[in-house]
Amino acid sequence: MPDKSTILIVDDEIISRYTVEVLLASEGYLLEFAENGEEALAKAITLVPDLMLLDVMMPGMDGFQVCKELRANPRLAELPVVMVTALDDRDSRLRGIEAGADDFMTKPFDRAELRARVRTITRLNRYRRLVETEEQLAYLANYDVLTQLPNRSLLIERLRQALDRASRNRQGVIVLALDLDSFKMINDSLGHECGDRMLCEVAQRLTKTVSPGTTVARLGGDEFVLMRESNKPVNDVSDMVPQLLEIISKPITLNGHEVSATASIGISVYPSDGEDALQLLKNADTALSRAKAEGKNSYQFFTVEMNTVALERLILENQLRKVLARDELRLYYQPLVELRTGYIVGVEALLRWQHPELGLLSPDKFVSVAEETGLIIPIGEWVLRTACQQNRIWQESGLLPIRMAVNVSSRQFQHPYLLQMIKQALLDSHLEPHLLELELTESMLMNEKSSKG
């Protein structure tokens, strides 16, 4: 029997809306669409859909603000929201969680994952509407359906209670943010069912390993949080963390495959690293990001310096989101000269950011942030279009045709619409294809080969 759940798809890009429509059309859902945040809120109030697929990056009101507005409306506070984004960084996920998102999906979509998640969430939503007892509703509100662990809501409640006791008793509270290092690779190679089984196995191992009184919670995806009160936080962490890393690294058999996982852990401690629940969670997450950057199967204590770096990066990221609208990107062209003749046979397009406060920034100052957040996709498209147009302008001014070399990042190279972007840039500029040269780094190709190998 077809599922008649109503799904509101919110995305400013017509290609993305069409992609989701095609993937879900055969499932029998009633699909509604909105192109921006304001339209999404208006339709949500009118329709009260069973699920909202909400794009993060939209002009005007972005997905985070839309989600906050939904949660502030009593009629829509329980509406399941799956944030859809090209961003894969931890800060964006944390912002989404704080805004009230129920789940995340990363573009480009995986057909099976999209259908499975939508099916699961709509089924859960129908069940939520049918439950009659307060106990059932309370359980769904406080526990993760997959692992049966406390969810973020219950974790924060317990953490606040622990902080109240710790303040009265002058003791510490430990918060550990734990993330599996290679979960996405396992999920992609063995399938989402195996990924779910791995999450359940990790949840059981963590629960069995920790001492009584420790809360083990799942925030979503492959991220877990452990919290406990302690009279000797540093000593307890020194005892607990190696045990956790060891127990997680033990092989798991999934569909006949023996899989070994590792984890990274970030640690914050009350009162030195924060005096409220959200601050401790944020700082543990910041330390987790540093642990992952330092290498797999490791842990890091939070430091104030980490917060400074994270804040600077967040400010840079927020400013980077506005560079196209503010016309702050610049292309400089480095001539490629044939030594034998001395003639210019080509140019290489070099990207710069004309920052309003910091001046002209080279790519090493901002491209890594653009890569991590997915902003490299629209920026890269701008570079392609601008470089092709400039080459055509030179020809129309009477100069001889020359090759235009444009760097392509790893994130761009893996994007499903890269070829379409290139074709469109050539069509719009009327530039002959043989005059456009794409430069790929050797390390990028080696990484691509090893990821498939």
C-alpha positions in Angstrom: 0.0 0.0 0.0 1.5 3.4 -1.0 2.7 5.7 1.8 0.5 8.8 1.7 2.8 10.8 4.0 3.3 14.4 3.0 6.9 15.5 2.5 7.9 19.1 2.1 11.1 19.5 0.1 12.8 22.8 0.7 15.7 23.8 -1.7 16.5 26.9 -3.7 18.0 24.8 -6.5 15.6 23.3 -9.0 18.0 20.5 -9.9 18.1 19.4 -6.2 14.3 19.5 -5.9 13.9 17.5 -9.1 16.4 14.9 -8.0 14.6 14.3 -4.7 11.2 14.2 -6.6 12.6 11.5 -9.0 14.0 9.4 -6.2 10.8 9.5 -4.1 8.1 9.6 -6.8 7.6 5.8 -6.9 7.2 5.6 -3.1 3.7 7.0 -3.1 4.5 10.1 -1.0 2.6 13.4 -1.4 5.4 15.8 -2.4 5.3 19.5 -1.8 8.0 22.0 -2.7 9.3 25.3 -1.4 12.1 27.4 -2.9 13.2 29.4 0.2 12.8 29.6 4.0 9.9 32.0 4.1 7.9 29.8 1.7 8.8 26.7 3.7 7.5 28.1 6.9 4.2 29.2 5.3 3.6 25.8 3.7 4.6 24.0 6.9 2.0 25.9 8.8 -0.7 25.2 6.2 0.2 21.6 5.4 1.7 20.3 8.7 3.7 17.7 6.7 4.9 14.4 8.0 8.6 15.2 7.1 10.6 18.2 5.9 13.7 17.7 3.8 15.4 21.1 4.4 18.4 22.4 2.5 20.9 24.3 4.7 22.4 26.8 2.2 19.7 29.0 0.9 19.6 32.8 0.1 17.9 34.8 2.7 16.7 32.6 5.6 19.0 29.6 5.7 18.0 26.1 6.9 19.3 26.7 10.5 16.9 29.6 10.9 14.0 27.8 9.4 14.5 24.9 11.8 14.7 27.3 14.8 11.4 28.9 13.7 9.8 25.5 13.4 10.8 24.5 16.9 9.5 27.8 18.3 6.0 27.0 16.8 4.1 24.7 19.1 2.1 23.3 16.2 5.3 22.4 14.3 7.7 21.7 17.2 7.6 17.9 16.6 7.8 18.0 12.8 10.7 15.7 11.7 13.4 17.7 9.9 16.2 16.2 7.9 18.8 18.8 7.0 20.2 18.3 3.5 23.7 19.9 2.9 26.8 19.7 0.9 28.6 20.6 4.2 30.2 17.8 6.0 31.9 19.6 8.9 31.2 19.1 12.6 30.4 22.8 13.3 27.5 22.8 10.8 26.1 19.5 12.2 26.3 21.0 15.7 24.5 24.1 14.6 21.9 21.9 13.0 21.4 19.9 16.2 21.2 23.0 18.3 18.6 24.4 15.8 16.5 21.2 16.3 17.3 19.0 13.3 16.4 15.3 13.6 18.9 14.0 11.1 21.3 15.0 8.3 21.9 13.9 4.8 24.9 15.0 2.6 24.6 15.9 -1.1 25.0 14.2 -3.5 22.2 11.8 -2.5 22.5 8.1 -2.3 19.3 6.7 -3.7 19.0 3.8 -1.2 20.0 5.9 1.8 17.4 8.7 0.9 14.6 6.2 0.5 15.5 4.3 3.6 15.8 7.4 5.8 12.6 8.9 4.5 10.8 5.6 5.0 12.1 5.2 8.5 11.4 8.8 9.6 7.9 8.9 8.1 7.1 5.5 9.7 8.4 6.7 13.0 6.3 9.9 12.6 3.2 7.9 11.9 3.9 5.8 15.0 4.5 8.9 17.1 1.1 10.2 16.1 -0.6 6.9 17.0 0.9 6.3 20.4 -1.6 6.9 23.2 0.4 6.7 26.4 2.6 9.3 27.9 5.2 6.6 28.6 5.6 5.8 24.9 5.9 9.4 24.0 8.4 10.1 26.7 10.5 7.1 25.5 10.5 8.3 21.9 11.4 11.8 23.1 14.3 10.7 25.2 15.9 7.7 23.5 17.5 6.9 20.2 15.3 4.5 18.3 18.2 2.5 16.7 20.5 2.0 19.7 18.1 2.4 22.6 20.6 4.8 24.1 19.6 8.2 25.6 19.4 10.9 22.9 20.6 14.4 23.1 17.5 15.7 24.9 17.9 13.2 27.8 21.7 13.6 27.8 21.4 17.4 28.4 18.8 16.8 31.1 21.1 14.4 32.9 24.1 16.5 32.4 22.4 19.6 33.9 21.4 17.5 36.9 24.9 16.2 37.2 26.3 19.8 37.1 23.9 20.9 39.8 25.1 18.0 42.1 28.7 18.7 41.2 28.4 22.4 42.1 26.9 21.5 45.5 29.5 18.7 46.2 32.5 20.5 44.6 33.3 17.7 42.3 33.9 17.3 38.6 31.9 16.1 35.6 33.5 14.4 32.6 32.1 14.8 29.0 33.5 12.6 26.3 32.5 13.1 22.6 33.3 10.0 20.6 33.2 9.6 16.9 34.0 6.5 14.7 36.9 7.2 12.3 35.9 5.2 9.3 32.2 4.8 9.7 31.3 6.4 6.3 33.6 4.1 4.4 32.1 1.0 6.2 28.6 2.4 5.6 29.2 3.0 1.9 31.0 -0.3 1.2 28.8 -2.7 3.2 25.5 -0.9 3.2 23.4 1.1 5.7 22.0 -2.0 7.3 25.5 -3.1 8.2 26.3 0.4 9.3 23.3 0.4 11.7 24.4 -3.0 13.1 27.8 -1.6 13.8 26.3 1.4 15.6 24.3 -1.0 17.8 27.3 -3.1 18.5 29.4 0.0 19.5 26.6 1.2 21.7 26.5 -2.2 23.5 30.2 -2.3 23.9 30.3 1.2 25.4 27.5 0.5 27.8 29.2 -2.7 29.0 32.6 -1.0 29.4 31.7 2.1 31.4 31.2 2.1 35.2 27.8 2.4 36.8 26.5 6.0 36.8 27.9 6.8 33.4 25.5 8.0 30.7 26.2 6.7 27.2 24.1 8.7 24.6 23.9 8.8 20.9 23.6 12.3 19.3 23.1 11.0 15.8 25.1 9.4 13.0 28.3 7.8 14.4 28.7 10.3 17.3 28.3 9.2 20.9 28.7 11.1 24.1 29.6 9.7 27.5 29.1 11.7 30.7 29.9 10.9 34.4 30.5 12.6 37.7 34.0 12.3 39.1 36.0 13.3 42.2 39.2 12.8 40.2 38.4 13.6 36.5 41.9 13.4 35.1 42.6 10.0 36.7 39.2 8.7 35.6 39.7 9.8 32.0 43.2 8.2 32.0 41.6 4.9 33.0 38.5 5.1 30.9 39.6 6.4 27.5 42.2 3.7 26.7 39.6 1.0 27.6 37.1 2.7 25.2 39.5 2.9 22.3 40.5 -0.8 22.9 37.0 -2.2 23.1 35.9 -0.3 20.0 38.9 -1.5 18.0 38.0 -5.2 18.5 36.8 -6.7 15.1 33.1 -6.9 14.3 31.7 -9.4 11.8 29.2 -7.8 9.4 27.7 -9.9 6.6 30.7 -12.3 6.7 33.2 -9.4 6.7 35.5 -8.9 9.7 35.6 -5.1 10.2 37.8 -3.2 12.7 36.8 0.3 13.7 38.7 3.0 15.5 37.4 6.1 17.3 38.5 9.6 18.1 37.5 11.2 21.5 37.3 14.8 22.6 37.2 15.5 26.3 35.9 18.4 28.4 35.8 18.6 32.2 33.6 20.7 34.5 34.3 23.2 35.9 37.6 24.1 34.0 36.1 23.8 30.5 32.7 25.2 31.1 29.9 25.5 33.6 26.8 24.7 31.6 25.8 21.6 29.6 25.8 23.1 26.1 29.3 24.7 26.7 30.8 21.4 27.8 29.3 19.6 24.9 30.5 22.2 22.5 34.0 22.1 23.9 34.2 18.3 23.9 33.1 18.4 20.3 35.9 21.0 19.5 38.4 18.7 21.2 37.0 15.8 19.1 37.7 17.7 15.9 41.3 18.3 17.0 41.7 14.6 17.8 40.4 13.6 14.4 42.8 16.1 12.8 45.7 14.7 14.7 45.1 11.1 13.5 42.8 8.2 14.1 42.4 6.2 17.3 43.4 9.1 19.5 42.0 11.6 22.1 42.4 15.2 23.0 41.5 17.3 26.1 39.9 20.6 25.4 42.0 23.7 25.7 41.1 27.4 25.5 43.4 27.7 22.4 41.1 25.2 20.6 38.1 27.5 21.2 40.0 30.4 19.8 41.0 28.5 16.7 37.4 27.2 16.3 36.0 30.7 16.7 38.3 32.1 14.1 37.5 29.3 11.7 33.7 29.8 12.2 34.1 33.6 11.6 36.1 32.9 8.4 33.5 30.3 7.3 30.6 32.7 7.8 32.4 35.4 5.8 33.3 32.9 3.1 29.6 32.1 2.6 29.1 35.7 1.5 32.0 36.1 -0.9 30.0 35.5 -4.1 27.1 37.8 -3.1 29.6 40.5 -2.1 31.8 40.0 -5.3 34.9 39.6 -3.2 36.6 36.8 -5.2 39.3 37.8 -7.7 41.1 35.8 -10.5 44.7 36.7 -11.4 46.2 35.1 -14.5 49.8 33.8 -14.5 51.3 33.6 -18.1 52.6 30.2 -19.3 55.5 31.0 -21.6 57.1 28.7 -24.2 60.9 29.0 -23.5 61.9 28.3 -27.1 59.9 31.1 -28.6 59.2 33.4 -25.7 55.5 33.4 -26.7 52.7 33.2 -24.1 50.8 30.0 -24.9 48.5 29.9 -22.0 47.6 31.3 -18.6 46.7 29.8 -15.2 43.8 31.2 -13.3 44.8 32.0 -9.7 42.1 32.5 -7.1 42.3 35.2 -4.5 39.9 36.6 -1.9 39.7 40.3 -1.5 38.8 40.2 2.2 37.3 43.5 3.4 39.4 43.5 6.6 42.4 41.2 6.0 43.2 42.3 2.4 44.1 40.0 -0.5 44.1 36.3 0.8 45.8 33.5 -1.1 44.0 30.1 -1.4 46.0 28.5 1.5 44.1 30.8 3.9 40.6 29.8 2.9 40.4 26.9 0.4 40.6 24.2 3.1 37.6 25.7 4.9 35.8 25.9 1.6 36.6 22.2 0.9 35.4 21.0 4.3 32.2 22.9 4.2 31.3 22.3 0.6 31.5 26.0 -0.3 34.2 25.0 -2.8 31.5 23.8 -5.2 29.8 27.2 -5.9 33.2 29.0 -5.6 34.7 26.5 -8.1 31.8 27.0 -10.5 32.4 30.8 -10.3 36.1 30.3 -11.1 35.2 28.1 -14.1 32.7 30.6 -15.5 34.9 33.7 -14.9 38.0 32.2 -16.4 36.2 31.0 -19.5 34.5 34.4 -19.9 37.9 36.2 -19.6 39.5 34.0 -22.2 36.7 34.8 -24.6 37.0 38.5 -23.9 40.7 38.4 -24.7 39.9 36.8 -28.1 37.2 39.3 -28.9 39.8 42.0 -28.2 42.0 40.7 -30.9 44.4 38.5 -28.9 45.3 35.0 -30.2 43.5 32.0 -28.6 45.4 30.6 -25.6 44.8 27.8 -23.1 43.2 28.7 -19.8 44.3 26.4 -16.9 41.9 26.1 -14.0 42.6 24.2 -10.8 40.0 21.6 -9.8 39.8 20.6 -6.1 39.3 17.1 -4.8 35.7 18.0 -3.6 34.9 19.4 -7.1 36.4 16.3 -8.8 34.0 14.1 -6.9 31.0 16.2 -7.5 28.4 14.6 -9.7 27.6 17.8 -11.6 31.2 18.8 -12.4 30.9 17.8 -16.1 27.6 19.8 -16.3 29.3 22.8 -14.7 32.1 22.7 -17.2 29.8 22.3 -20.2 27.7 25.3 -19.0 30.7 27.5 -18.5 31.9 26.7 -22.0 28.4 27.3 -23.5 27.9 30.6 -21.7 31.3 32.0 -22.7 31.3 30.5 -26.2 34.8 29.3 -25.5 36.2 26.3 -27.5 36.6 23.3 -25.2 40.3 22.7 -26.2 41.2 26.1 -24.8 40.1 25.1 -21.2 42.6 23.0 -19.3 41.7 21.4 -15.9 44.6 20.9 -13.5 44.4 18.0 -11.0 47.1 17.5 -8.4 48.9 14.2 -8.2 48.1 13.8 -4.5 44.4 14.2 -5.3 44.5 11.5 -7.9 46.4 9.2 -5.5 43.8 9.8 -2.8 41.0 9.1 -5.3 42.7 5.8 -6.3 43.3 4.7 -2.8 39.7 5.4 -1.7 38.4 3.1 -4.5 41.1 0.6 -4.1 
